[in-house]
Amino acid sequence: MFNIKKDYFFWVLFIILFGSGHVFFKSPFEFYFHYIFLFPLTAFFIVKFGIPRFYFKIFAIPLLLGLFHVVLENNDFFTFFKIFAGLSISTLFFFFILYKYEFNNFKVFEIYCGACWMLCIFATIQIFSFLIEFKPGYNFSWFLNKWGFVRGGIIGFRVNSILPEPTYLATSLSPAVYISIRNLIHKNNFIFSKTQSIIVILISILTTSTVGYLGIIISIILSLDFLRLRYVLFVAIIFSVGFMTAYQNVSDFSNRVNSAKGLWIDQDFNINNTNNSSFVLYNNLHIAKENIKKFPIFGTGLGSHQTAFKKHTLTRSLIQYDFEFNIKDGNSLFVRLCTETGVLGLAFIFIMIINGFIYKSVVSDELDNHKIISHALLILIILVLVRQGNYMLNGLPLIFLLYYYNGVSYNEKISSLNE
C-alpha cells in the first residue's frame, strides 16, 4: 500500500483531487477550496518548466471554435472563458504532476489509489458515526458547504465521504474497486490488502449508486481476464442476483429503475418519472441530439451546453413544471461532448480510449501493471461518460492523462522487447 508518510505532496494532491466539497464563493464563478493550491502551483510549474507543446495542439481548436460560437451567440463569453481556463489549468497541473514523478505511471496511480483509500477512511468514520448517532461525524455540512447528506440507501443514508454526492464517491472509487475485486478474485495484494479491498468494495456498495454498481459489474468482467462461457454465465448470475436484491431492498435503486423504464420504454412523462435523475439524463440527451443536428462536426464550443439547454429543454415544452438540473454539465460527459465538441470531440476521446486499452495477457509483472492500470482507469472513464459532465471534477484530467501515458509507456516497452 502507498505510504502517505513518505510523500509530503500526497495531501496537496488529495485536496486538489477531492476537495470539491467546499466553495469560498459561488459568484461570478464557484471558487473551490482546492483552487488555493491548484492555481499557485500551476503558475509555479509554468514559470519553472514552461508550457508543454501538447497543450497548444489540444487546446488551439477548442479556443478558436469557442470564440467563433461566442460571436454567433451560441455560447456566452464568460461561461466559455471560465470552462476553457479551468480545464487548461487543471490539465497543465496534472501534466506537471506526471512530469514531477518522471511519468512513472504506476507511482502516480498508486498515489491516486492512496487518495481513494483516504476517501474510504472518511466514509468509514461517517458510517460508524451514523450508527452511534454522532451527527458531526456523519454530516459534514458543518465544514463542507457544497456537500449533502442523503437519507435512504442500505443503512439509512447513502455514503458519500467528503464528496458532494454519493455518485461522485462511487465514480471516484471505481479504479480502486476494480483493483479490490481483482485482488479478491486472483488472491493478490496489488496496492490494497485483502481487508482494504473488502472495505473499498463495501463502501462503493453503500453509496447505492446505480453508476457505482455498473462499475462493479464491469470490474468483475475485466478481472476475469478470459471471457469464457462459464465466466459469462457466472457474471450473469451475480448480476441478476445483485440486481434483484437491490431492486427489492433498496428503494432508491428501485425508484430509479422504475422511472428509467417509464421514460425510456413506456414514454410516460408523469411527475414520478420526470422528477428525478433519470429525466435529467433523458432531457440532456434530447438537448445534445437537437444541438448536434445543427452543429454535428465541432459542436458549439466549451461551456455551450448551458446555452443549448435554454433552447432545447423539454422542461419548457413537454412537461408543464420547472425541473432544470445539470444545466451546465449535461449530467454526462458523453452528452456534454456531443453538445460542445460534436463528432470531432467524441472521436478524439474514443480514439484515445481504444489506443490506451491494453487487452493482451502478459507474463511480465511490469507489463501486467500497465494492463491493470489501463482497465482500472477505463472503468472510471466509462462511468463519467455515462454520468458526470464536469470536465474537471475530482481530477478527471489526471485520469485521461494517466490513461494515455500508461498506454504510450506500455507500447514503448513492447516495442523494445520485440527489437
N, C-alpha and C positions, 0 to 999 in steps of 0.2 A: 504493500500500500504506500502511496506517496506520503512522504514525511513532511508535514507542514513546517516543522521547526527548521528544516534545512533550507527553506526558500523564503526569504524575507518578503519577496514580492508577491507571495501567494495571496495575502489578504487584500492587497490592492486589486489584484485580478478578480478575486471573489466578489468584491464590491462592484467592480465595473461589469462583471458578468451578470450578477443577480441583485444589484442594488436598485431595482426599479420600483420598490415599494414605498419610496418617499420622494416627494417633489417639494422644492422650495417655493415655486410659484407656477401657475398654470397659464398665465397670460403675459406677453403675447405668444409664448410657447411654453411647453412643460419643461422646467429645468429640474432634472432628476438629481438625486443626491450624488450618484456616481460621476456626474459631469465634473465635479470639483477635482476629480482625479484624471478623468479622461482627457479633458481639454488641455490642461497644462502639460501632461505627459506627452500627448501627441505633438504639441508645439515644440517641446524639448527634443523629441526624436527627429522631427523635421529639420530643426536647426543643426542637429548633430550629424544626421545621415543624409539629409536631402529627401526630395520626393522621388520615390521609385518610378521607373519608366512605365510599369504596368498600369499605374494609376491613370495616366493620360490615355492609354489605349482603351481602358474600360469606361472611363467617365466622360470622354470627349463627346461621344454621340448623345448620351443622356442629357448633357449640358445644352448642346445645340438644339435638340428636339424640345427640351423643356422650355427654353426661351421662345422657340418658334410657336409653341402652343399657348404660351402666355400672351403673345401678340394676337393670336387668333381667339383669345378669350375662352379657350378650352381648359385653362388652368389659371390658378391665382399665383401671382409672382411670389408673395411671401411664403405661401404653402410650398411651392416648388423649391425656393431657396432653402427653406428650413429642412426639407427632406434631403435635398442634394447635399447640403453642408453636413448634416448629421450622418448620412451614410458615408460620405467622404472621410470624415474624421474617424468614424468607427472602423472603417476598412483599413485606413492608414495605421491606426493604433494597433490593431491586431496583426497586421503585416509586420510591424516593428517588433511585436512580441515574438513572432516566429523567427525573425531575424536575430533577436536577442538570444534566443535559445538555439541559434545556428541551424534552424529548420530541422531540429530534432523532433519529428512528428510524434514519436512515442512519448517524449518528455512532456510536450505541450498537452497531448491527450491525457496523460496521467494527471497533469495539473487540473484539467477540466473535470476529470472523474473525482479528484480530491474535492473540488468545489461542489460537485453533486453530493458527495458524502456529507459535506457540511450542511447542505440543504436537508439531508435526511436526519442529521442530528437535531436541527431546529424543529423538524417535523415530529421527531420522537418526543422532544420536550413538549411540543404542542399537544400531542396525543395524551401523554400522561397527565399534563396539567388539566386537560378537559375531563379526564376520568376522575380526578380528585377535586374537580370544580374550582381550580385556581385560575381565575379569569385572566390576570395579566400574563400567565404562562401560555395561554392558547389563543387569546385575542390580542394580536399585536398592533391594533389600531392606535394604541397609546403612544407608539413611536414611529409607526408607518402610516402616513396619511393617504397613501394610494394603495390600500390593502383592504380586503374584505373578508369577513367571516361568514361562511356559507353553511347553514344548517342542513341536515339531511345525511346522505351518504350511508355508510355501513355502521358507523359507530356513533352517529348523532351529528356529525359535521363532516364536511369534505376537506380533507387535509390539503393545505397549500403552503406550509412552511412560511418563509418570509416573502414569497412571491404573491403578487396581487390576486391571482386566480388559481384554483386547483388545476385547470387545464395547462396553465403555464408551467406548473411544477411537473406534471406528468410528461409534458413535451421536453422540458429541460433534462429530466432524469432518463429519457429514453436510451441514450447511449450507455448509461450506467446499468439500466435494466437489461439491455442486451448482454453486456459483459457478465452480469449476475446470472442470467438464465444460462448462458453458455458455460459458466463455471460449474453450475449445478449439473448440467447435462453431461459435461465432459470430465467432471470431478477435478477441476483445476482451481487455482487461486490466482488468476490473472488480475492484477491490480487489487481486487477485493478478496477478502477471506470468505469462507463459506457463510459465516454468521453475518458478515456485512452484506453479502449477496442476498440472503434471505430478507434482511431488513429493507434493502433497496426495493426489492420486488413488492414487499408488503406495503411500503409507503406509496408506491405507484398505484397499487390496487385501491388503497384507501382514499385516493383522490376522486374515485368513482367518475373518472373522466373517460368518455367514450373514445376519445382520441388516444388516451393513455392505454386503454385496452387494445386498441388497434396496434399500438406499438408493441405490446406484449405478444400478440399473435405473430407479428412479423418477426420479432426476436426469436420466438420458438422455431419458426420455419427456417430462418437463416442459421440458427445454432445447430440444426440437424446436419448441415453440410450437404448431405446427399438426399435429394428429393425422390426417394424410392417410394413405392406404393404403400408399404406398411407405415412409413413415416407420414405420408399424406393422410392416411386413414387415422393415424394417431392424433395428428393436429386437428383433423376434422372433428374427432370425438371430443377432444379437450375444448375446442371452440364451442361446440354445441352444448356441452355440459355447462361451461362457463357462462355462455350467453343466457341459457335458460335460468341458471341460478341467479344471475344478476337481474334478469328481467322480472323474476318472481319476487325477489327480496329487496331490490334497491329501487325505490320509487323514482329517484332522479333519472336513472338509466331507462326504466320502462317508459317514463313520460317522454323522454327524447326519442325513443324508438317509435312510440305510437304517433307522435307528432310528425316525425320524418315520414312514416308510412302515409299519414293523412295528406301531407303536402306532395310528396314525390310520386306516389302511386294513385291515391284517390283524388288528388287535386281539390282537396277540401280546405278552404281558407277560413274556417271559423276561428274564433279567438283562441281556442285551446291549441290549435296547430300553428298559429302565427305569433303568439305572444311568448316566444322562446328562441333559443339559439338556432333551431332548425330553420325557422323562417328567415333569420338573419343571413344564413348561408344561401338559402333559396333566392332571396331578394338580391343579394350581391352578385350571384351568378347571372341573374337576369340583367342586372346593370352592366356587368362585364360583357355579356353577349351583345347587348344593344350598342355598346361603345365600340366593340371590336368590329362590328359590321361596318361602321363608318371609318374607322382608322385601323385596319387589320395589320399592317406591317409594323409600324412603330408605336402604336398606341398614342396616348395624348400627353405623355411625359410624367416624370416622378411627381407624386402628390396630387395627380389629377383625378383620382378616384372620387374624391370629395365633390368635385365639380360634376362628374358623371353621375354621382348618386342623386344630386339635386334634379338632374334632367330626366333620369330613367327610373327612379324608385317606384316600386309597386305600392308604397305607403301613401301615394297621392292619387292612385287610380284604382287598384284592385280592392284594397281594403279601406274601410271608412274611419280608421282611427290612426293616431300618430304613434308610430313604432319605429324609431330610427336609431339603430345602434350600429357600431362599426362603420360609421360613415367614412372615416379616414382610411382605414386599413383593409376594408373589404372582407374581414373575417377569415381570409385565406390568402396565402401568398400566391397561389395559382390564380385566384380571381384577380388579385391586385396586379399581377404581372400582365394578365390579359388586358386589363384596362390601361395600364400606364406604359407598358413596353411592347404590347402587341405580340405578333408571331416571332419577331426578332428576339425579344427578350426571353420568351418561352424557349425558343430554340437554343439560345445561349445556355440557359440553365440545364436543359435536358441533355445537351451535348456534354456539358461538364459532368453531369451525373453519370452518364454512360462511360466516359473516359476514365473517371475516378473509381468506378466499381471494380473490385477485384473478386473474381469468382473462382479462379483456379485453386485447386488444392496444392499446397506447398509443404515441403518437408523441413525447410529451414525455419527455425524459431523467429528469426528476424523478419523474414518474408511473411510468415504467418501473422506476425504482429500487424503488418500493413493490411492484411486481409481483414483482421478483426476490427481495426480502426475504421476501415472502409465501410464495413457492414454497420457498425455502431452509429457512425455519422449519417449514413444513408437513411437510417430509420428516422432520425430527427428531421432530416430534410424532407422526407415524405410527410411526416406529421405536420410540419409548418406549411407545406404546400396545401394540405387539407384544411388546416385550422389555425393559422396565425398569419396575419397580414402585415405585421410590423417588421420592416427591414432590419431594424437594429436591436430589437428586444432580446434580452438575455444572451448577448454575444453571438447573434446569428452570423454576422460577417466572419467571425473566427471559425465557425463550423464549416462554412463554404471554403474559406482559405485553407484550412487544415485538410479538408477532404481533397481539394485539388492537389496540394503539395504532397500529400500522402500517396496519391496515385502517381505523381511525377517521380517521386523517390523510388517507388516500387518498380516502375518501368525502367528506370536507370539501373537499378540493381539486377534486374532480369537481363537487360542488355549486356551488362558487364559479365554476368555468368555465361551467357551464350558466346561471347567473344573468347 
